[in-house]
């Protein structure tokens, strides 16, 4: 209900230039400083809801001033349960860190200056992990929102038969993850039985994909280089310092639960999987 009330306030202010001028007068009266002005969200896109709320909380005093001085706004607020309370503003503040995760996920996956294929599964399963954690949140509003999001999440990512295995190959080829992490990830998401079968399918698919690719390349002396040589992976130059780190969320949990042991193997793709994983930044 708190989000609905904030959305109503933002819609009212943005509905006409006259209302916006009244709102700006309230901002000056309350001596608030912000270069941003309220924006509207798309109700089915949580990342846009984050932007709306993140800006709106800075103007809660101005909204309060406008409600007192504008009888038309008072009528609009009655339609959604009455004026927004200080407790409801606190609820919005609790929800913001949760919604920022989805905003960061959207930014990460819509990037165009670096490769995102290896990050796709990392972000998707990271979002799933966050949703599971917030289903147990102390705030009832956050729990309710997480439950609603989980239903939509499971619609697209809760069914193993709908998953594109090629996305997992991209993650395996990221030397910071490899097969052991992928196996842990799918077992954590789908359980040991279903996740274990999925991991076997992913590994077989990766093996087949790798061998098909290798067979199309003429053998030369340069192609016989040992796969055990590691390359230092530097941080992405465009990574925001405050952006949610999906890799750290999943990777740290993997390190804690599974350790980092691998068995000796012979084939080139097996040697790659057996090499130590690169450090995540």
DODREN-702450 format. One record per residue (C-alpha): x, y, z; residue in three letters; residue number from 1. Coordinates in Angstrom, 2 decimals. Layout:
REC; c1; c2; c3; rest; nr
REC; X; Y; Z; ala; NUM $
...
// end
This chain:
REC; c1; c2; c3; rest; nr
REC; 0.00; 0.00; 0.00; unk; 1 $
REC; 2.91; 2.40; 0.71; unk; 2 $
REC; 4.13; 2.07; -2.89; unk; 3 $
REC; 0.62; 2.71; -4.21; unk; 4 $
REC; 0.41; 5.91; -2.16; unk; 5 $
REC; 3.80; 7.16; -3.36; unk; 6 $
REC; 2.79; 6.35; -6.95; unk; 7 $
REC; -0.42; 8.36; -6.45; unk; 8 $
REC; 1.55; 11.34; -5.14; unk; 9 $
REC; 3.96; 11.25; -8.07; unk; 10 $
REC; 1.17; 10.90; -10.64; unk; 11 $
REC; -0.67; 13.84; -9.11; unk; 12 $
REC; 2.37; 16.12; -9.17; unk; 13 $
REC; 3.31; 15.17; -12.73; unk; 14 $
REC; -0.24; 15.52; -14.08; unk; 15 $
REC; 0.04; 19.24; -14.92; unk; 16 $
REC; 2.52; 22.15; -14.91; unk; 17 $
REC; 0.39; 23.97; -12.33; unk; 18 $
REC; 0.64; 21.08; -9.87; unk; 19 $
REC; 4.37; 20.82; -10.46; unk; 20 $
REC; 4.77; 24.52; -9.63; unk; 21 $
REC; 2.85; 24.03; -6.38; unk; 22 $
REC; 5.12; 21.12; -5.55; unk; 23 $
REC; 8.26; 23.15; -6.28; unk; 24 $
REC; 6.94; 25.86; -3.96; unk; 25 $
REC; 6.62; 23.23; -1.22; unk; 26 $
REC; 10.20; 22.11; -1.90; unk; 27 $
REC; 11.41; 25.69; -1.37; unk; 28 $
REC; 9.25; 26.09; 1.73; unk; 29 $
REC; 10.73; 22.93; 3.27; unk; 30 $
REC; 14.26; 24.00; 2.19; unk; 31 $
REC; 14.95; 20.74; 0.39; unk; 32 $
REC; 17.87; 20.41; -1.99; unk; 33 $
REC; 17.75; 17.97; -4.92; unk; 34 $
REC; 18.49; 18.30; -8.62; unk; 35 $
REC; 16.07; 15.48; -9.43; unk; 36 $
REC; 12.30; 15.77; -9.70; unk; 37 $
REC; 9.71; 13.08; -9.09; unk; 38 $
REC; 9.24; 10.55; -11.88; unk; 39 $
REC; 6.63; 7.92; -12.73; unk; 40 $
REC; 7.20; 4.17; -12.85; unk; 41 $
REC; 5.92; 1.32; -14.98; unk; 42 $
REC; 4.09; -0.88; -12.49; unk; 43 $
REC; 5.31; -4.16; -14.04; unk; 44 $
REC; 8.97; -3.05; -14.06; unk; 45 $
REC; 10.50; -3.10; -10.60; unk; 46 $
REC; 13.62; -1.26; -11.71; unk; 47 $
REC; 11.53; 1.78; -12.67; unk; 48 $
REC; 9.66; 1.54; -9.35; unk; 49 $
REC; 13.01; 1.78; -7.60; unk; 50 $
REC; 13.84; 5.03; -9.40; unk; 51 $
REC; 10.44; 6.51; -8.52; unk; 52 $
REC; 10.73; 5.63; -4.82; unk; 53 $
REC; 14.42; 6.53; -4.56; unk; 54 $
REC; 13.65; 10.08; -5.69; unk; 55 $
REC; 10.32; 10.41; -3.85; unk; 56 $
REC; 11.73; 9.67; -0.37; unk; 57 $
REC; 13.87; 12.79; -0.66; unk; 58 $
REC; 10.70; 14.88; -1.00; unk; 59 $
REC; 8.52; 13.35; 1.70; unk; 60 $
REC; 8.35; 16.69; 3.58; unk; 61 $
REC; 7.36; 18.49; 0.37; unk; 62 $
REC; 4.65; 15.90; -0.29; unk; 63 $
REC; 3.35; 16.44; 3.25; unk; 64 $
REC; 3.25; 20.19; 2.65; unk; 65 $
REC; 1.38; 19.72; -0.64; unk; 66 $
REC; -1.21; 17.42; 0.94; unk; 67 $
REC; -1.98; 20.03; 3.62; unk; 68 $
REC; -2.39; 22.85; 1.08; unk; 69 $
REC; -4.12; 21.01; -1.79; unk; 70 $
REC; -7.66; 19.74; -1.21; unk; 71 $
REC; -7.71; 17.95; -4.58; unk; 72 $
REC; -4.68; 15.88; -3.56; unk; 73 $
REC; -6.41; 15.05; -0.30; unk; 74 $
REC; -9.33; 13.61; -2.30; unk; 75 $
REC; -6.94; 11.56; -4.44; unk; 76 $
REC; -5.21; 10.15; -1.37; unk; 77 $
REC; -8.55; 9.08; 0.14; unk; 78 $
REC; -9.01; 6.81; -2.90; unk; 79 $
REC; -5.90; 4.83; -1.91; unk; 80 $
REC; -6.51; 4.63; 1.83; unk; 81 $
REC; -5.66; 8.10; 3.11; unk; 82 $
REC; -2.55; 10.23; 3.50; unk; 83 $
REC; 0.81; 8.49; 3.56; unk; 84 $
REC; 2.12; 8.11; 7.11; unk; 85 $
REC; 5.64; 8.32; 8.53; unk; 86 $
REC; 5.51; 4.55; 9.10; unk; 87 $
REC; 4.72; 4.00; 5.43; unk; 88 $
REC; 7.66; 6.19; 4.43; unk; 89 $
REC; 9.81; 3.91; 6.63; unk; 90 $
REC; 8.43; 0.90; 4.74; unk; 91 $
REC; 9.49; 2.54; 1.47; unk; 92 $
REC; 13.00; 3.05; 2.88; unk; 93 $
REC; 13.16; -0.65; 3.81; unk; 94 $
REC; 12.07; -1.70; 0.33; unk; 95 $
REC; 14.57; 0.49; -1.55; unk; 96 $
REC; 17.72; -1.67; -0.96; unk; 97 $
REC; 15.74; -4.71; -2.13; unk; 98 $
REC; 14.54; -3.00; -5.32; unk; 99 $
REC; 18.01; -1.63; -6.06; unk; 100 $
REC; 19.15; -5.20; -6.70; unk; 101 $
REC; 16.74; -5.44; -9.63; unk; 102 $
REC; 17.75; -2.02; -10.86; unk; 103 $
REC; 21.43; -3.08; -10.81; unk; 104 $
REC; 20.57; -6.37; -12.54; unk; 105 $
REC; 18.83; -4.45; -15.33; unk; 106 $
REC; 21.82; -2.16; -15.78; unk; 107 $
REC; 24.29; -5.04; -15.80; unk; 108 $
REC; 22.39; -7.08; -18.39; unk; 109 $
REC; 21.60; -4.13; -20.68; unk; 110 $
REC; 25.23; -3.01; -20.91; unk; 111 $
REC; 26.72; -2.61; -24.38; unk; 112 $
REC; 30.42; -1.87; -23.72; unk; 113 $
REC; 31.36; -5.32; -22.41; unk; 114 $
REC; 30.32; -8.95; -22.89; unk; 115 $
REC; 27.29; -9.95; -20.80; unk; 116 $
REC; 26.73; -13.58; -21.83; unk; 117 $
REC; 28.92; -14.94; -19.03; unk; 118 $
REC; 27.11; -12.75; -16.49; unk; 119 $
REC; 23.58; -13.71; -17.50; unk; 120 $
REC; 23.24; -16.87; -15.40; unk; 121 $
REC; 25.20; -15.26; -12.57; unk; 122 $
REC; 22.73; -12.39; -12.37; unk; 123 $
REC; 19.60; -14.53; -12.84; unk; 124 $
REC; 20.54; -17.04; -10.14; unk; 125 $
REC; 21.81; -14.21; -7.94; unk; 126 $
REC; 18.38; -12.58; -8.14; unk; 127 $
REC; 16.80; -15.93; -7.22; unk; 128 $
REC; 19.05; -16.19; -4.18; unk; 129 $
REC; 18.15; -12.67; -3.08; unk; 130 $
REC; 14.43; -13.39; -3.46; unk; 131 $
REC; 14.75; -16.52; -1.32; unk; 132 $
REC; 16.53; -14.54; 1.40; unk; 133 $
REC; 13.90; -11.80; 1.40; unk; 134 $
REC; 11.06; -14.28; 1.76; unk; 135 $
REC; 12.27; -14.42; 5.39; unk; 136 $
REC; 12.68; -10.65; 5.82; unk; 137 $
REC; 11.50; -9.13; 9.12; unk; 138 $
REC; 9.38; -6.56; 7.28; unk; 139 $
REC; 6.01; -7.97; 6.15; unk; 140 $
REC; 5.85; -5.60; 3.18; unk; 141 $
REC; 9.22; -6.82; 1.88; unk; 142 $
REC; 8.17; -10.46; 2.37; unk; 143 $
REC; 4.96; -9.86; 0.40; unk; 144 $
REC; 6.82; -8.16; -2.43; unk; 145 $
REC; 9.44; -10.92; -2.52; unk; 146 $
REC; 6.69; -13.56; -2.73; unk; 147 $
REC; 5.05; -11.76; -5.66; unk; 148 $
REC; 8.39; -11.47; -7.43; unk; 149 $
REC; 9.22; -15.12; -6.77; unk; 150 $
REC; 6.05; -16.21; -8.58; unk; 151 $
REC; 7.09; -14.25; -11.66; unk; 152 $
REC; 10.69; -15.42; -11.33; unk; 153 $
REC; 9.68; -19.10; -11.18; unk; 154 $
REC; 7.48; -18.65; -14.25; unk; 155 $
REC; 10.59; -18.05; -16.35; unk; 156 $
REC; 13.43; -19.63; -14.37; unk; 157 $
REC; 11.77; -22.22; -12.13; unk; 158 $
REC; 11.41; -24.89; -14.81; unk; 159 $
REC; 14.54; -26.81; -15.80; unk; 160 $
REC; 13.16; -27.77; -19.21; unk; 161 $
REC; 12.95; -24.09; -20.19; unk; 162 $
REC; 16.61; -23.30; -19.47; unk; 163 $
REC; 19.04; -22.60; -22.30; unk; 164 $
REC; 22.14; -24.72; -21.61; unk; 165 $
REC; 24.28; -22.49; -23.81; unk; 166 $
REC; 24.03; -19.78; -21.13; unk; 167 $
REC; 25.68; -22.16; -18.67; unk; 168 $
REC; 28.48; -22.85; -21.17; unk; 169 $
REC; 29.22; -19.12; -21.19; unk; 170 $
REC; 29.51; -19.22; -17.41; unk; 171 $
REC; 31.73; -22.32; -17.44; unk; 172 $
REC; 34.07; -20.57; -19.88; unk; 173 $
REC; 34.45; -17.74; -17.37; unk; 174 $
REC; 37.60; -18.89; -15.50; unk; 175 $
REC; 36.20; -17.45; -12.26; unk; 176 $
REC; 33.34; -19.99; -12.24; unk; 177 $
REC; 33.87; -23.23; -14.22; unk; 178 $
REC; 31.86; -26.42; -13.78; unk; 179 $
REC; 32.14; -26.94; -10.04; unk; 180 $
REC; 30.46; -23.61; -9.35; unk; 181 $
REC; 27.76; -24.21; -11.95; unk; 182 $
REC; 26.99; -27.62; -10.43; unk; 183 $
REC; 26.70; -26.10; -6.97; unk; 184 $
REC; 24.52; -23.29; -8.32; unk; 185 $
REC; 21.93; -25.53; -10.02; unk; 186 $
REC; 21.77; -27.94; -7.08; unk; 187 $
REC; 21.13; -25.03; -4.75; unk; 188 $
REC; 18.39; -23.74; -7.03; unk; 189 $
REC; 16.65; -27.02; -7.94; unk; 190 $
REC; 17.73; -29.49; -5.26; unk; 191 $
REC; 20.32; -32.28; -5.34; unk; 192 $
REC; 18.30; -34.66; -7.51; unk; 193 $
REC; 16.97; -32.36; -10.23; unk; 194 $
REC; 19.97; -30.07; -9.98; unk; 195 $
REC; 22.35; -33.01; -10.22; unk; 196 $
REC; 20.69; -34.23; -13.43; unk; 197 $
REC; 20.80; -30.72; -14.84; unk; 198 $
REC; 24.51; -30.46; -13.97; unk; 199 $
REC; 25.21; -33.71; -15.85; unk; 200 $
REC; 23.33; -32.41; -18.89; unk; 201 $
REC; 25.23; -29.12; -18.74; unk; 202 $
REC; 28.59; -30.89; -18.52; unk; 203 $
REC; 27.73; -33.22; -21.42; unk; 204 $
REC; 26.52; -30.27; -23.47; unk; 205 $
REC; 29.72; -28.36; -22.67; unk; 206 $
REC; 31.87; -31.36; -23.62; unk; 207 $
REC; 30.02; -31.87; -26.91; unk; 208 $
REC; 30.14; -28.17; -27.70; unk; 209 $
REC; 33.86; -27.95; -26.92; unk; 210 $
REC; 34.79; -31.04; -28.96; unk; 211 $
REC; 32.71; -29.90; -31.94; unk; 212 $
REC; 34.47; -26.54; -31.87; unk; 213 $
REC; 37.92; -28.15; -31.45; unk; 214 $
REC; 37.32; -30.49; -34.40; unk; 215 $
REC; 36.75; -27.52; -36.71; unk; 216 $
REC; 40.17; -25.96; -35.94; unk; 217 $
REC; 43.28; -27.29; -37.77; unk; 218 $
REC; 45.86; -28.64; -35.36; unk; 219 $
REC; 49.01; -26.49; -35.19; unk; 220 $
REC; 51.88; -26.22; -32.78; unk; 221 $
REC; 50.37; -23.07; -31.30; unk; 222 $
REC; 47.10; -24.86; -30.52; unk; 223 $
REC; 48.92; -27.40; -28.36; unk; 224 $
REC; 49.62; -24.89; -25.61; unk; 225 $
REC; 48.84; -26.10; -22.15; unk; 226 $
REC; 45.40; -25.07; -20.93; unk; 227 $
REC; 46.79; -24.77; -17.43; unk; 228 $
REC; 48.16; -21.30; -18.16; unk; 229 $
REC; 46.01; -18.80; -16.34; unk; 230 $
REC; 45.24; -15.22; -17.31; unk; 231 $
REC; 44.72; -12.43; -14.85; unk; 232 $
REC; 41.19; -11.08; -15.09; unk; 233 $
REC; 41.06; -7.37; -14.30; unk; 234 $
REC; 37.93; -5.68; -13.01; unk; 235 $
REC; 35.48; -4.32; -15.55; unk; 236 $
REC; 36.29; -0.67; -16.14; unk; 237 $
REC; 32.66; 0.40; -16.13; unk; 238 $
REC; 31.68; -1.37; -12.93; unk; 239 $
REC; 29.96; 0.96; -10.43; unk; 240 $
REC; 31.40; 0.83; -6.92; unk; 241 $
REC; 27.97; 0.64; -5.34; unk; 242 $
REC; 26.41; -1.83; -7.79; unk; 243 $
REC; 25.18; -5.06; -6.24; unk; 244 $
REC; 27.76; -7.82; -6.80; unk; 245 $
REC; 25.84; -10.90; -7.88; unk; 246 $
REC; 29.06; -12.86; -8.41; unk; 247 $
REC; 30.19; -12.21; -4.85; unk; 248 $
REC; 26.82; -13.32; -3.47; unk; 249 $
REC; 26.89; -16.68; -5.23; unk; 250 $
REC; 30.65; -17.18; -5.33; unk; 251 $
REC; 31.23; -16.56; -1.65; unk; 252 $
REC; 28.43; -18.97; -0.74; unk; 253 $
REC; 29.98; -21.58; -3.04; unk; 254 $
REC; 33.42; -21.19; -1.46; unk; 255 $
REC; 31.89; -21.54; 1.98; unk; 256 $
REC; 29.83; -24.64; 1.22; unk; 257 $
REC; 31.90; -26.56; -1.34; unk; 258 $
REC; 35.56; -25.59; -1.09; unk; 259 $
REC; 37.70; -25.78; -4.22; unk; 260 $
REC; 38.86; -29.35; -4.86; unk; 261 $
REC; 39.14; -30.85; -8.38; unk; 262 $
REC; 40.23; -34.25; -9.69; unk; 263 $
REC; 42.98; -34.99; -12.23; unk; 264 $
REC; 41.80; -35.36; -15.83; unk; 265 $
REC; 43.30; -35.71; -19.30; unk; 266 $
REC; 41.24; -34.06; -22.03; unk; 267 $
REC; 41.82; -30.42; -22.81; unk; 268 $
REC; 38.36; -29.30; -21.69; unk; 269 $
REC; 38.78; -31.36; -18.52; unk; 270 $
REC; 42.15; -29.71; -17.86; unk; 271 $
REC; 40.47; -26.33; -18.15; unk; 272 $
REC; 37.85; -27.35; -15.62; unk; 273 $
REC; 40.52; -28.73; -13.30; unk; 274 $
REC; 42.60; -25.53; -13.26; unk; 275 $
REC; 42.19; -23.21; -10.32; unk; 276 $
REC; 39.48; -20.63; -10.82; unk; 277 $
REC; 40.50; -16.98; -11.21; unk; 278 $
REC; 39.83; -14.57; -8.36; unk; 279 $
REC; 36.60; -12.58; -8.58; unk; 280 $
REC; 36.82; -8.82; -8.14; unk; 281 $
// end
